[in-house]
Amino acid sequence: MSTTPLEINPTDVQQLQKDGAAMLFLDCRTDEERLIANIDQSTHIPMNEVPDRITELDSYLDQHVIVYCHGGKRSLAVTALLRTKGFTKAHSLTGGIDRWSREIDASIPQY
């Protein structure tokens, strides 16, 4: 089992970006939520579709996969699933896109 924490806060994600870490933002919210707000260049796979579409993420197996939803609950479940499939650097964004908007990118609408 990986010792990498399941959750990661927005500031730590931003530091990974500054350090040039290879990563994927995975949006596991609904289509409707994605229309309201999203993190630029994120990949969208709704939570209920992840089990059937997980092979789409195979090229990110050794990279940081930052999973986000609105507040962090759904993303934590998706992160746990990804970890069981070998994504040892999968992380749930603590506080979701709502916290990301408050702390990192205020241009993202809150809902």
N, C-alpha and C positions, 0 to 999 in steps of 0.2 A: 504494500500500500504506500502511496506517495505521502511524503511529509509536507508537501506544498499545501498551504491552507486553501480550503474550498472558496473562501470569500476574499475579495480584494477591494480596497477602497479607491475612489476616483483619483486621489492624489498619487497613490502608488502606480496606478495605470498610466497616469500622465508621466511619471518618472520613467517607466518602462519605454514609453514612446520616445522620450528625450534621449534615452540610452540606445535607441535604435533597435529595440527588440522586435523580432518578427511576431506579429499578432493579427488576430482576427477578432472583430467585434461581431458577436452573434446575437441578433435581436430575436427573442423567442416570444414576443407579444403577438397579438392578433393583427390581422390586416388593418382593421379599423384604427387601432392604436398607432400603428406605423404611419398612417396618414396624418395623424396629429403632430407627431414628433419622432425624430430618429437621430442617431449619431451618424455623421457622414461616413460613407464607405463601409457601412456595416452590412452584413449578410443577414437576410431575413428568412428564418424558418420557424413558423409558429410552433409552440411547445408540443402540441398534439401531433405534429408531423415529424418531429426530430427522430423518433425511433425508426421510421420508415425511410428517412432521408439522410441518415447519419453518414452514409458513404460519400455524400457530397462534401464532407469535411475532411476526408482522408488525407488530403495534401497538407492539412494543418496539424496533423497528429503530434508533431514535435515542437509546435509553436504555442505561444500563449493564446488561448481562446477565451476572450472576455465575454461572458454571456450576460445579457441584460434583459430586464423586463421593466415594469413600471416602478416597483418598489423593492424587488430583490427576492421574493418568495418563489416565483416560477423559475427564475434563473438558477436558483439554488438546486432545485429538483433536476433541471436540465444538466447542470454542472455535475451533479452526482452521477447521472446516467453516463455522461461523457467520460468521467473517470473510470467507470466500469468497463468502458470500451477502449481504454488505453490512452486517453487524452490526459496525460499526467500534468499538463500545464493549463488545464481548464479551470477557470475561476468565475465565480458569480460576482457581479458588480454590486457591492454593498450599497443599498439604498436605490439601486436601479437608475433609470434614466432621469428620475426626479432629482436624485442627489447629484448626478452628473451635471444637470442643468444648473443647480444651485451653486456648485463648487467649481466647475470647470468651464462650462459653456452656456452662459446666460442667454444666448440666442436661441437655444432649444426651448420651445414652449413647455410650460408645466401644465398638467391636466389632472 
